[in-house]
Amino acid sequence: MGSGERFFQISLLGLLTCGYLAVVGSGVLDAPTVLLVALGLIVRTLTVAGLINPRITDRQVTAATVVYILFYPADYFFLTRELIGATVHLVFFVAVVKLLTAHTERDYFYLKVIAFLELLAAALLSANLTFFVFLAGFLLFGVAAFASGEIRRGAHKPGVVVRGQPALSGRLSALTAFTALGILVLTGCLFFVLPRTARAAFRRLAPSQQHLTGFSNQVTLGQLGELKQESTTVMHVRFLFKESSHEYRLKWRGATLATFDGRRWSVSPGKDQLVPLEGRQLNFPQDFDHGKFAKYVSYEVQLNPVGTDYLFLTGTPTTLQLPTAAVLRTSAGSVRLGYNANDPFRYSAWSYLGEPAPGLLRELNVRLPAPLSAETRALYLGLPSLDARIPRLAQDIMSRAVGEYNQALTLERYLKTNYGYSMQMLTAPVDDPLANFLFKRRKGHCEYFASAMAVLLRTQGIPSRVVTGFQSGIYNPISKWHLIRASDAHSWVEAWFPDQGWITFDPTPPDPNAGRYALLSRLTLYMDAAETFWQDWVLNYDIDRQFTLVSNFEESRRQMNGSWLRNWQESTGVWAEGVWREIKYSGPGVVAWVAGLVAFFLMAPYAWKWLGTRVQWRRMKQGKANAGDATLLYLRMLELLKRRGFEKPPWITPGEFVLQLPPELRSPLVADLTRAYQDVRFGGHQEQATRMVSLMEELERALIPR
């Protein structure tokens, strides 16, 4: 495989890889499809590198196609159970087959079309910054593939001679410029238009594959542990009051679970209330005035499409603003959209951070929370059949304190200090997971701790419930947003006390491995900041963002009023003084560096040309020359003759040119070098390349004065 052919194959492979990775970055491909295409790309890479030479016959391709045709109905009816998913599998199967068997111009054309369709699908499905990265790679490899493809076609045409190279170079330059401009315009339209319009419609046919297992109406013990092992970004939070917002240690409340059957928690059976919004704002009723003891905060949330309709709020919310006409409110105070958003969903809220201490509301003479109804109290005290040891354990622990609130604190402290945190999952199901956690395993993740505390409280007559949501996550100082991922999923307990209302308890001990990946976390923050910028100022660039830019510009303009000239003169004087000081002490070094850089950029092209010539001559001396090497050596001879005053006209042949040379230049060296060039260039006699090098060296010694 020649260097030109290898360059074309590498460019085509890069084109397909960028398209494939762009689709993978959207998260819609299942693991078998990702693995199948990745294996196909690896095999193709090894083939291009010359490490393997797989031979796939037409009979094998036909057999595989027949098998897949039989598999397609099974895929549609039993595996994916949707037409879009089964069709995606079919398309990628065809892509892998064509990738492994391509060897004709028609096959290469099909591969280019497949790569373009992959990028088109990614533009419809992906809203991530990774799409831009792979788009840039696609553009690079696309221009290289089309340009090198033109070289291949030109090289295989009969009658192509050296005189055609200038025209071919111009054609390649025009083709490269046109291709680059066309891809930029086309993909720019796809990315800046389709993610806002067609992508929303397409997602109705291919809904998001991401789903948070722990945030549904039923949660089985162990599901949150599975979720905490994922790193999917769930949401970003930004506090609108900037003072020390990154120091908050918050819990983002989602689903509230009231009924426990021994293995799973579920929401209360009551019907959710549909609440229409006036001015797209929801005001929460307040049991008492939190303002006398709690901090009031305002924040904005961007919730990613992760397969749940719960909105996550912190503290005690008072007001919620969101772009919808109505929401659902559960009997436990949670808020749901009523549908799963397929695009990032933004909302703003105001909340109180803080809960009343025992007796504080009476001291402040604040209206106390209304007592629970008999039905509600029975709901939050309901228990399944329990191991007899569980009530005895609760009685033993809570009898050490006086008062229900202090008893709950004692129970919380006991679970934190006497049990261990572990993300290790159970290897096999157990008959009673709660009793197994309390009396045998004695370690687990947050779901087990919250379930244990809620059940133990209920055995002693204290109403309680389990809440699922997220912890604070990571504050990103680069983007000024809090990054909350699936691994931040958490569950805790809310207990009811007559003079305080619902109070939060968290019996889960800290994770001992929380700070293990500091360097990786730092890299994640930079990537998340880039992703946040991409979402804010590219995908979500709308009239509000335009107003933000205009207001920022107007604010900057106002700051340059009245005394702007005096301030400019003062700052310019300080700047000039600093510059002069730097020049005085660092000037010689700076001048030396600048001179070195200028010399480098001036001499680099000549050095690169000289190095390329040395490499070419060494290759020709070893008998590894090709027609292009012979042409460049012949052009070097013409350049030497041009310096002596005789230039070859473009309309005569090399042999005619030798005959027209004046006597002082018509040496045997010129004639021999011309014949050797013709033997290599047109006769394919590669052995003449070594002779060309020696003749060229003799000619240079004869024509170049010493």
Solvent accessible surface area in square Angstrom, and as a share of the most:
residue,aa,sasa,rsa
1,M,125,0.56
2,G,48,0.46
3,S,92,0.59
4,G,40,0.39
5,E,45,0.20
6,R,85,0.31
7,F,110,0.46
8,F,2,0.01
9,Q,10,0.04
10,I,86,0.43
11,S,3,0.02
12,L,3,0.02
13,L,20,0.10
14,G,11,0.10
15,L,2,0.01
16,L,8,0.04
17,T,41,0.24
18,C,13,0.08
19,G,0,0.00
20,Y,10,0.04
21,L,63,0.31
22,A,2,0.02
23,V,5,0.03
24,V,46,0.26
25,G,28,0.26
26,S,19,0.12
27,G,41,0.39
28,V,38,0.22
29,L,23,0.12
30,D,57,0.30
31,A,78,0.61
32,P,96,0.60
33,T,10,0.06
34,V,42,0.24
35,L,107,0.53
36,L,80,0.40
37,V,6,0.04
38,A,28,0.22
39,L,93,0.46
40,G,3,0.03
41,L,17,0.08
42,I,93,0.47
43,V,46,0.27
44,R,22,0.08
45,T,62,0.36
46,L,63,0.31
47,T,39,0.23
48,V,9,0.05
49,A,55,0.43
50,G,60,0.57
51,L,129,0.64
52,I,68,0.35
53,N,105,0.54
54,P,55,0.34
55,R,196,0.72
56,I,66,0.33
57,T,73,0.42
58,D,123,0.64
59,R,204,0.75
60,Q,99,0.44
61,V,38,0.22
62,T,82,0.48
63,A,56,0.43
64,A,42,0.33
65,T,53,0.31
66,V,77,0.44
67,V,98,0.56
68,Y,27,0.10
69,I,107,0.54
70,L,130,0.65
71,F,77,0.32
72,Y,56,0.21
73,P,62,0.39
74,A,38,0.30
75,D,0,0.00
76,Y,74,0.28
77,F,125,0.52
78,F,144,0.60
79,L,114,0.57
80,T,39,0.23
81,R,178,0.65
82,E,60,0.27
83,L,110,0.55
84,I,52,0.27
85,G,12,0.12
86,A,0,0.00
87,T,51,0.30
88,V,49,0.28
89,H,33,0.15
90,L,62,0.31
91,V,71,0.41
92,F,13,0.06
93,F,31,0.13
94,V,73,0.42
95,A,8,0.06
96,V,12,0.07
97,V,31,0.18
98,K,45,0.19
99,L,7,0.04
100,L,49,0.25
101,T,35,0.20
102,A,6,0.05
103,H,137,0.61
104,T,58,0.34
105,E,82,0.37
106,R,169,0.62
107,D,17,0.09
108,Y,12,0.04
109,F,121,0.50
110,Y,91,0.34
111,L,1,0.00
112,K,25,0.10
113,V,59,0.34
114,I,23,0.12
115,A,0,0.00
116,F,69,0.29
117,L,86,0.43
118,E,14,0.06
119,L,1,0.01
120,L,50,0.25
121,A,31,0.24
122,A,0,0.00
123,A,0,0.00
124,L,30,0.15
125,L,12,0.06
126,S,2,0.01
127,A,8,0.06
128,N,50,0.26
129,L,40,0.20
130,T,57,0.33
131,F,1,0.01
132,F,102,0.43
133,V,87,0.50
134,F,43,0.18
135,L,23,0.11
136,A,52,0.41
137,G,16,0.15
138,F,10,0.04
139,L,35,0.18
140,L,119,0.59
141,F,61,0.25
142,G,0,0.00
143,V,24,0.14
144,A,22,0.17
145,A,0,0.00
146,F,75,0.31
147,A,18,0.14
148,S,4,0.03
149,G,1,0.01
150,E,14,0.07
151,I,77,0.39
152,R,30,0.11
153,R,96,0.35
154,G,9,0.09
155,A,74,0.58
156,H,141,0.63
157,K,104,0.44
158,P,132,0.83
159,G,71,0.69
160,V,62,0.35
161,V,50,0.29
162,V,29,0.17
163,R,139,0.51
164,G,30,0.29
165,Q,74,0.33
166,P,99,0.62
167,A,77,0.60
168,L,46,0.23
169,S,64,0.41
170,G,42,0.41
171,R,132,0.48
172,L,30,0.15
173,S,74,0.47
174,A,64,0.50
175,L,51,0.25
176,T,47,0.27
177,A,64,0.50
178,F,150,0.63
179,T,17,0.10
180,A,28,0.21
181,L,113,0.56
182,G,33,0.32
183,I,23,0.12
184,L,101,0.50
185,V,86,0.49
186,L,83,0.42
187,T,4,0.02
188,G,21,0.20
189,C,75,0.45
190,L,25,0.12
191,F,4,0.02
192,F,104,0.43
193,V,83,0.48
194,L,33,0.16
195,P,6,0.04
196,R,94,0.34
197,T,79,0.46
198,A,33,0.26
199,R,13,0.05
200,A,44,0.34
201,A,61,0.47
202,F,54,0.22
203,R,25,0.09
204,R,199,0.73
205,L,112,0.56
206,A,12,0.10
207,P,63,0.39
208,S,39,0.25
209,Q,103,0.46
210,Q,77,0.34
211,H,106,0.47
212,L,3,0.02
213,T,50,0.29
214,G,0,0.00
215,F,4,0.02
216,S,40,0.26
217,N,74,0.38
218,Q,104,0.46
219,V,3,0.02
220,T,48,0.28
221,L,18,0.09
222,G,10,0.10
223,Q,46,0.21
224,L,0,0.00
225,G,0,0.00
226,E,95,0.43
227,L,3,0.01
228,K,24,0.10
229,Q,113,0.50
230,E,78,0.35
231,S,84,0.54
232,T,40,0.23
233,T,38,0.22
234,V,0,0.00
235,M,0,0.00
236,H,10,0.04
237,V,0,0.00
238,R,70,0.26
239,F,11,0.05
240,L,83,0.41
241,F,92,0.38
242,K,176,0.74
243,E,101,0.45
244,S,52,0.34
245,S,10,0.06
246,H,83,0.37
247,E,108,0.48
248,Y,31,0.12
249,R,194,0.71
250,L,22,0.11
251,K,58,0.25
252,W,3,0.01
253,R,44,0.16
254,G,1,0.01
255,A,0,0.00
256,T,8,0.05
257,L,1,0.01
258,A,1,0.01
259,T,58,0.34
260,F,10,0.04
261,D,75,0.39
262,G,18,0.17
263,R,97,0.35
264,R,90,0.33
265,W,4,0.01
266,S,21,0.14
267,V,41,0.24
268,S,16,0.11
269,P,118,0.74
270,G,44,0.42
271,K,195,0.83
272,D,38,0.20
273,Q,119,0.53
274,L,118,0.59
275,V,27,0.15
276,P,101,0.63
277,L,21,0.10
278,E,153,0.69
279,G,75,0.72
280,R,140,0.51
281,Q,60,0.27
282,L,10,0.05
283,N,99,0.51
284,F,17,0.07
285,P,105,0.66
286,Q,58,0.26
287,D,76,0.39
288,F,14,0.06
289,D,69,0.36
290,H,11,0.05
291,G,43,0.41
292,K,118,0.50
293,F,51,0.21
294,A,16,0.13
295,K,92,0.39
296,Y,94,0.36
297,V,1,0.01
298,S,3,0.02
299,Y,0,0.00
300,E,24,0.11
301,V,0,0.00
302,Q,9,0.04
303,L,9,0.04
304,N,30,0.15
305,P,18,0.11
306,V,3,0.01
307,G,17,0.17
308,T,11,0.07
309,D,16,0.08
310,Y,5,0.02
311,L,2,0.01
312,F,0,0.00
313,L,11,0.05
314,T,2,0.01
315,G,38,0.37
316,T,41,0.24
317,P,23,0.14
318,T,19,0.11
319,T,22,0.13
320,L,0,0.00
321,Q,71,0.31
322,L,6,0.03
323,P,70,0.44
324,T,19,0.11
325,A,81,0.63
326,A,27,0.21
327,V,0,0.00
328,L,37,0.18
329,R,45,0.17
330,T,25,0.15
331,S,85,0.55
332,A,14,0.11
333,G,21,0.20
334,S,5,0.03
335,V,1,0.01
336,R,45,0.16
337,L,10,0.05
338,G,42,0.41
339,Y,108,0.41
340,N,81,0.42
341,A,22,0.17
342,N,46,0.23
343,D,45,0.23
344,P,38,0.24
345,F,18,0.07
346,R,51,0.18
347,Y,5,0.02
348,S,25,0.16
349,A,0,0.00
350,W,60,0.21
351,S,0,0.00
352,Y,40,0.15
353,L,31,0.15
354,G,37,0.36
355,E,76,0.34
356,P,6,0.04
357,A,52,0.40
358,P,69,0.43
359,G,21,0.20
360,L,44,0.22
361,L,1,0.00
362,R,155,0.57
363,E,141,0.63
364,L,57,0.28
365,N,136,0.70
366,V,17,0.10
367,R,158,0.58
368,L,53,0.26
369,P,8,0.05
370,A,71,0.55
371,P,118,0.74
372,L,38,0.19
373,S,64,0.42
374,A,89,0.69
375,E,146,0.65
376,T,43,0.25
377,R,93,0.34
378,A,66,0.51
379,L,50,0.25
380,Y,7,0.03
381,L,46,0.23
382,G,33,0.32
383,L,65,0.32
384,P,34,0.21
385,S,116,0.75
386,L,47,0.23
387,D,39,0.20
388,A,65,0.51
389,R,105,0.38
390,I,1,0.00
391,P,48,0.30
392,R,148,0.54
393,L,27,0.13
394,A,0,0.00
395,Q,99,0.44
396,D,78,0.41
397,I,0,0.00
398,M,4,0.02
399,S,70,0.45
400,R,149,0.54
401,A,19,0.15
402,V,131,0.76
403,G,39,0.38
404,E,71,0.32
405,Y,46,0.17
406,N,74,0.38
407,Q,41,0.18
408,A,0,0.00
409,L,53,0.26
410,T,21,0.12
411,L,0,0.00
412,E,28,0.13
413,R,138,0.50
414,Y,38,0.14
415,L,0,0.00
416,K,81,0.34
417,T,101,0.59
418,N,65,0.33
419,Y,12,0.05
420,G,31,0.30
421,Y,33,0.12
422,S,16,0.10
423,M,51,0.23
424,Q,113,0.50
425,M,59,0.26
426,L,58,0.29
427,T,138,0.80
428,A,59,0.46
429,P,125,0.79
430,V,42,0.24
431,D,136,0.71
432,D,52,0.27
433,P,8,0.05
434,L,2,0.01
435,A,6,0.04
436,N,23,0.12
437,F,3,0.01
438,L,0,0.00
439,F,58,0.24
440,K,164,0.69
441,R,52,0.19
442,R,99,0.36
443,K,78,0.33
444,G,1,0.01
445,H,4,0.02
446,C,0,0.00
447,E,6,0.03
448,Y,14,0.05
449,F,0,0.00
450,A,0,0.00
451,S,0,0.00
452,A,0,0.00
453,M,0,0.00
454,A,0,0.00
455,V,0,0.00
456,L,0,0.00
457,L,0,0.00
458,R,9,0.03
459,T,34,0.20
460,Q,55,0.24
461,G,28,0.27
462,I,0,0.00
463,P,2,0.01
464,S,0,0.00
465,R,14,0.05
466,V,4,0.02
467,V,0,0.00
468,T,1,0.01
469,G,0,0.00
470,F,0,0.00
471,Q,70,0.31
472,S,17,0.11
473,G,29,0.28
474,I,45,0.23
475,Y,53,0.20
476,N,0,0.00
477,P,56,0.35
478,I,70,0.36
479,S,23,0.15
480,K,118,0.50
481,W,6,0.02
482,H,10,0.04
483,L,1,0.01
484,I,0,0.00
485,R,43,0.16
486,A,0,0.00
487,S,39,0.25
488,D,23,0.12
489,A,0,0.00
490,H,6,0.03
491,S,0,0.00
492,W,5,0.02
493,V,0,0.00
494,E,12,0.05
495,A,0,0.00
496,W,14,0.05
497,F,4,0.02
498,P,91,0.57
499,D,34,0.18
500,Q,3,0.01
501,G,4,0.03
502,W,60,0.21
503,I,8,0.04
504,T,46,0.27
505,F,5,0.02
506,D,24,0.13
507,P,0,0.00
508,T,13,0.07
509,P,14,0.09
510,P,116,0.73
511,D,53,0.27
512,P,105,0.66
513,N,75,0.39
514,A,85,0.66
515,G,68,0.66
516,R,147,0.54
517,Y,133,0.51
518,A,75,0.58
519,L,151,0.75
520,L,107,0.53
521,S,34,0.22
522,R,107,0.39
523,L,98,0.49
524,T,32,0.19
525,L,13,0.06
526,Y,117,0.44
527,M,121,0.54
528,D,12,0.06
529,A,13,0.10
530,A,41,0.31
531,E,38,0.17
532,T,12,0.07
533,F,126,0.53
534,W,18,0.06
535,Q,16,0.07
536,D,8,0.04
537,W,75,0.26
538,V,19,0.11
539,L,12,0.06
540,N,46,0.24
541,Y,78,0.30
542,D,70,0.36
543,I,100,0.51
544,D,93,0.48
545,R,36,0.13
546,Q,75,0.33
547,F,129,0.54
548,T,53,0.31
549,L,84,0.42
550,V,94,0.54
551,S,60,0.38
552,N,85,0.43
553,F,142,0.59
554,E,50,0.22
555,E,83,0.37
556,S,59,0.38
557,R,132,0.48
558,R,131,0.48
559,Q,129,0.57
560,M,125,0.56
561,N,99,0.51
562,G,80,0.77
563,S,33,0.22
564,W,122,0.43
565,L,86,0.43
566,R,138,0.50
567,N,75,0.39
568,W,146,0.51
569,Q,100,0.44
570,E,102,0.46
571,S,66,0.43
572,T,48,0.28
573,G,41,0.40
574,V,109,0.63
575,W,168,0.59
576,A,48,0.37
577,E,105,0.47
578,G,22,0.21
579,V,52,0.30
580,W,165,0.58
581,R,119,0.43
582,E,107,0.48
583,I,93,0.47
584,K,129,0.55
585,Y,161,0.61
586,S,46,0.29
587,G,10,0.09
588,P,101,0.63
589,G,38,0.37
590,V,82,0.47
591,V,98,0.56
592,A,65,0.50
593,W,186,0.65
594,V,80,0.46
595,A,58,0.45
596,G,41,0.39
597,L,93,0.46
598,V,78,0.45
599,A,51,0.39
600,F,126,0.53
601,F,138,0.57
602,L,117,0.58
603,M,118,0.53
604,A,31,0.24
605,P,83,0.52
606,Y,149,0.57
607,A,58,0.45
608,W,191,0.67
609,K,148,0.63
610,W,155,0.55
611,L,87,0.43
612,G,38,0.37
613,T,27,0.16
614,R,82,0.30
615,V,65,0.37
616,Q,19,0.08
617,W,11,0.04
618,R,135,0.49
619,R,82,0.30
620,M,0,0.00
621,K,105,0.45
622,Q,109,0.48
623,G,34,0.33
624,K,134,0.57
625,A,7,0.05
626,N,74,0.38
627,A,33,0.26
628,G,35,0.34
629,D,8,0.04
630,A,0,0.00
631,T,2,0.01
632,L,102,0.51
633,L,2,0.01
634,Y,8,0.03
635,L,77,0.39
636,R,90,0.33
637,M,0,0.00
638,L,31,0.15
639,E,84,0.38
640,L,8,0.04
641,L,1,0.00
642,K,103,0.44
643,R,167,0.61
644,R,121,0.44
645,G,68,0.66
646,F,54,0.22
647,E,110,0.49
648,K,37,0.16
649,P,30,0.19
650,P,94,0.59
651,W,198,0.69
652,I,12,0.06
653,T,60,0.35
654,P,20,0.13
655,G,31,0.29
656,E,81,0.36
657,F,1,0.00
658,V,15,0.08
659,L,131,0.65
660,Q,94,0.42
661,L,1,0.00
662,P,35,0.22
663,P,113,0.71
664,E,127,0.57
665,L,7,0.04
666,R,120,0.44
667,S,38,0.24
668,P,102,0.64
669,L,36,0.18
670,V,1,0.01
671,A,21,0.16
672,D,28,0.14
673,L,0,0.00
674,T,4,0.02
675,R,132,0.48
676,A,0,0.00
677,Y,3,0.01
678,Q,57,0.25
679,D,53,0.27
680,V,2,0.01
681,R,46,0.17
682,F,110,0.46
683,G,44,0.42
684,G,48,0.46
685,H,89,0.40
686,Q,68,0.30
687,E,113,0.51
688,Q,43,0.19
689,A,0,0.00
690,T,60,0.35
691,R,103,0.37
692,M,0,0.00
693,V,2,0.01
694,S,51,0.33
695,L,16,0.08
696,M,0,0.00
697,E,50,0.22
698,E,74,0.33
699,L,1,0.01
700,E,23,0.10
701,R,139,0.51
702,A,71,0.55
703,L,21,0.11
704,I,58,0.30
705,P,120,0.75
706,R,216,0.79
